[in-house]
Amino acid sequence: MAIERQSYLTRRSFLLAGGAGLLAAVPLARAGIRAARHPDEIFLSASDGADGRHFVTACDLRGRELFSVEVDTRCHGVALHPSHPGRAIVVARRPGTIAYDVDVHAGVIQRRLESARDRHFYGHAAFSRDGRVLFTSENDIPRSQGVVAVRDAEDLRVLAEIPTYGIGPHELLALPDGDTLAIANGGLVTDLADGKQRRRDLNIPDMDPSLVFVDVRSGRLLEQARPDDHFASVRHLALARDGTVAVAMQYEGPETNPYPVLGFHRGGSAIETVSAPHELRVRMQRYAASVCVSSTGVAAVTCPRGDTVAFFSTNGDLVASHEVRDAGGVATIAGGSRFLVTTGLGEMREFDARTGLQVADPERIAEIRWDNHAVATLRG
């Protein structure tokens, strides 16, 4: 059945995509990993070489490179297939037009996905619970509106679209109820300046960021929450066990405002920002790159512009913070007992997921510059 490009998701089109109850949070680490470091744990991330070339790279936790596949453009978010974690979708950095279907175990790109001419990607994707559907955050360019494309996970064709009820959708979070998709609307209209690989945000004075919850079967808006400052672009999301959503933001307002760029949503219309000391808020440089919540109830947020990684309880209280140069990606490892943080200098650092203390000496691959996201899985 052909789906009109500008049509939104209907019950019938969703049933074609696999029926109700498909969604789940994309796993950052497979269940069943023991509390100690598992010898078969690996992680996957986009990376750049020292010469400026772009790659999709997998390493073990000792810093040994398993593969590094060159790609055409700088990439960003990584989505693991829920039942086949050896498969990942890696999406170009916004406003990119390419995504890659990667066989993690074989270390090869199986296929390349290109956005439609009137769409571009916003850096992230997520799979449905049974893996039959892939969701990609996209820009409807003619209307400057955010949409989520619902794609067949096998051939990656678009089955339908649902609205994001905002502009500039970025990270997607599939909730365990099987019906709801959380979407980070950055609030920014983005294009490429002069057709080059330089990003340009067009509407900063009038930006309207939000966190929305959408029923994926009907496309109906369930809930919409906004930060307390309209310059706080909602970018990245992570889910706690109790249903709290961690919200990482990038502040586009006055440089004199050391805005706390991490917040939590517990329902309703409010995103509650964390209780961070002024000195830490200054160090965070108004920019969060990635966020992750462990099963311990502690969230890690990375701030590469401020060379900082900080850990907060989900009630918003500071647990610990550290100076980590160009900290970017963060994932849980060791059954959720540790955080793995990657950096633009090629480092990999491990932190205790309860105390936020560093628990291992950094590993480093000097020629690699990790991008802002990482996911962990097991070696095939």
N, C-alpha and C positions, 0 to 999 in steps of 0.2 A: 504494500500500500504506500503510495507516495505521500509524503508529508510536505505541506507548503512550507517554504523557508521561514515565513514570518508567523506561522501558526504556533500556538502555545499547546502545551501538553494536555491531551484529553484522556479520559479514562480508557478509551479503546486503544489509543496509541501507546499508553503505558502498559496495557495488557500485552500488546505486541512485544514490548520490551522486557517482559518477564513477569508481570503481575505485581501484586502488592507484596510488601514485606521484603524488598530486595536489598535495602540499604543497610550498610554497617560502616562504622568508622574504619578508614583505611589503617591497617595495623602498622605501627612503627617497629614493633618487634613481635615475633611469633610467640604464641602462648606455649608454655611448657619449657622455656629456657630456665635453667636452674639459677639460683641466686648467685653462684659463682660465675665468673666469665666462662662462657661456653666456647670451646675451641673452634667450633664451626660457625661462630657468628661473623657476619660480614656486614658492610654497609655500602650503600650506593648513593652517589651524588653527582651532580653536574660539576665540572671543573674547567679551569683554564690552564693552559701551559704558560711557561715563562715567556714564550714567544707570541702570546696572544691567541693561539689556536684554542678551539673549544672541544670539550670531550664529555662523555659519560663514563664515569670511573667507578670501579668497585675495589675495595680493599678489605683485608682482615683487620682485626683490632690491634695487631702488632705493626701496622703500617706497611704491610706487604701488598703491593698492587696485584690484583687478580686479573684485571683487564682495564684498558682505557681505549674507548672507541671514539675516533674523531667524528664530530658532527658539524653541520654547516653554520650554526649560530649558537650564541650563548644560551644555555638552558637554565632552568630554575626549579620548579616543583617536580616531585617524583611520587607517583601513585603505584603502590604494590597491589597486584591481584590478590583478593582475599583467600582464595583456595589454591592458587598457584603462585606462591611468592617468588618463584623464579621468573615471573613476568612483571614488567614494570612499564608504565607510561611516563616518559620524561618530556616536559613541556617547555617550549622556548620562553625566555624572559619577556615580560610584557613590553610592547605590544607585538608579540611574535606571531608568526603564521604557521609554525611547524611544531609537530610533536613526534616523538620517536617511541616505537613499540620495541622494547628491549628484552631479549632473553638473557637474564642475569646469570644463569648457570653456564650457558654456552659463551657468554661474552660477545654477543653479536646483536646488531639491530635487525629485527625481523621485517619491519616496514616503517615507512615514513608517512605521517598524516599531515595534510595541509588544510588550513582553514579555507572556507569559501571566500570568494573575492570580497563580499560585503561583510565579512567577519574577521576578527583577529582574536587570538588567544590572550588570556590574561595570566598565564604562568602556572596554572594548577589544573588538576583533574582528580577524580575520585571514582572508584568502582562501586557497583551495587553489591549487596550481600552475597549473592550467588555468583557474582562475576559476569553476569550476562549483559550488563549495561555499564557503560562508561559515561561519566558526566564531565564536561569541560566548560569552564567559565570563559565567556566570550563577549565581545562587543558587537552589537548590532550597529555597524558604522553609519548607515544612512540616518538612523533615528537617535544615535548616541545614547543607546540604552543597553543595560546589561541583560544578557540571556545566559541560560545554561543549556547547552546542547546535550540531548539524550541520545547516546550512540550505541549501536549494537557493538558489543565488546569483541565479536569475532571479526567482522569486516570493517568496523569503525564508521559505518555510514550513519548519518543523522536520522533518527526516527522521529524526533519531535524536539520542541524547545519549550522551556518554561521561563517566565520572567524572573528577574532578580529584584524587582521593585527598587532599583537604584542604578547607579552609574559605576562603572569600573569594578565589576566583581573580580575578586582575586581567589583566595583559598575557599574550598568547599569542604564541609564536614558532614558526613553521613551519620545520622543519629541511630542508635540501636533500636528505636521503636519500629524501624522498617518503613516509615512513611515520610520522614522529615529530613530535609536538607537544610543545614545552616550555611549561610553564604555571607562572606565578608565583602560588602560593597565599599570600595575605597573612596568613592565619591568624585573621582577624577576622570575627566575625558583626556585620553592619551593618544598621541600619534608619534610618528617618527619625523623629526625635523629634517626638512629638505630630502626626505627619502633615505636618509643615512641612519646608521645605528645609534642615533642619539635620541633619547626619549624626551618628549615635550608634553607637559601637563598644561591644559588649555583653560581651565576654569577654577583656579585656586580660590579667587575671591568668593565664588558662589558654590564651592564644593559642598556635598551633602553625603557624608559617610554614614553607613548604618550596618548593623548586624540583623539579618532577616532569617526567618524560619519559614520554609515553604513546604506545602504538601506536594510531594512529587507526583502523586497520582492525578491531581486536579490542577496543579499549578497555583493553588490558592495561597495567599499570604496568611500565615498563622500569627506571626508576631514580628514586630520591628523595634529594634532598640538603637538608640543613637548615643554617641559619647557626649560628654558635657561641653565640648568645644567643637565647633563644626570644622575646625582645621585638623582634627585628629583623624587621619585616614585609617579606616579599619582594613587591615591587610591579611593577618594570619590568625588561625584558630587552632585550638586543641581542646580535647574533651576530657574532663575528669570523671572518675568513677561515679560520683554522685550526680552527674548531669550538668555540673557547672561548666560553662564554656569560657576558656581563657582567650582573651582578645589582645593581639599584638598590633600596635598602631605606629604610624609614622606621621609626625606632626609637621604641618605645612604653614603654621602661623608664625607670629613674631619670634625672632631668634632670642629675644630676652625672656621668653617663657619656657622654663625647663619642664615641659609637660611630661608627666609620668606615662610612658608609652605601653604599659601593660594594665589591662583591666579584666574584670570577671563579670559574666552575665549569669544570673540565677533565676531568670524569668522576669517578665514585665518589660518596662520601657527603658530601664537604666543599665548602662555599662559602668560598673563601679571601679574606678582606678585604684591602684595599689597605694599603700602607705609607705612611700619611699622617702628617706631623708633628702633634704635639698641637695646635698653634695652628690649623692648618687644620681638624682634626677639630672643634675648638670652633666655628670659623666656619661649618662646614657645618650646624650646628644640628640634627644627628641626622635630617635629612630630605632625601631625594633625590627630585626630581620627575620626571626623565627621564634616559635614558642612550642613547648612540649610539656605535657603534664604526666607525671609518673603515677603509678598505682599507689604510691605513698601519699598522694595528695599535695605534692610539691610541684610547682611549675618553674621551668627554666626559660628565661628569655635572653636572647643574644642581641647585643647592640654593637655592631662592628664599627660604626663611626666613632663610638666612644670607647672602643677596646674593652668592652665590659660584658660579662655574663652575670646575671643576677637570678636568685632563687627566692620564690615567694610561696607561702602557703596559699591555698585557694580562698582563704578568708582575707587575703590581701596584705598579710604581714610579711616583712622581710625576713628571710632565713639566712642568707649569705650573699655576698657579691665578691667578684674577683676581677682583676685586670687580666684580660686575655686579648691580645692584639688581634684585631679583625675577626672576632668571633662571629660565626655565621650559622652553620647548621647545628641542629640539636635533635637527638633521638634517644629513646630509652633502650637500654641493653640489660643483660643479666637479669631477665625476668622482671624488669622495672625497678631494680634496686640501684641502678646507676644511670647517669646521663652521659652520652657521648657528645662532645662538642667539637665541631670541625671549624677550621679557620682559613682565611684567605692566604695564610702563609704556609699552608700544607700541614698544619698540626692537627692532631687528634688528642683530646684530653678527656679524662673520665672523672666524674664527680659523683659523690654519694647522693642518692636521690632523697634522703631524709635530711641530711645536714648541710648539703651543698658544698662539702669539703672535697678538695681534689684528692683522689685515691690512687692515682698512678702517674708515673712520669709521662710527660707528653711524648707521643710518637710523631715523626714528621717525615713527609716526602717533600724534599726541597723544591722539586720542579713542578709541583702541583699547587694550584690555588683553588681551594674548595669554594663552591658557590654557597648560597644562603640556606640550603636545605639538604637534609640527609635522612635516609630511612635505613633501618636495620632489618636483616633477615638471616636465614641460615644458608650456609653453603650447600649447593645441590649435590 
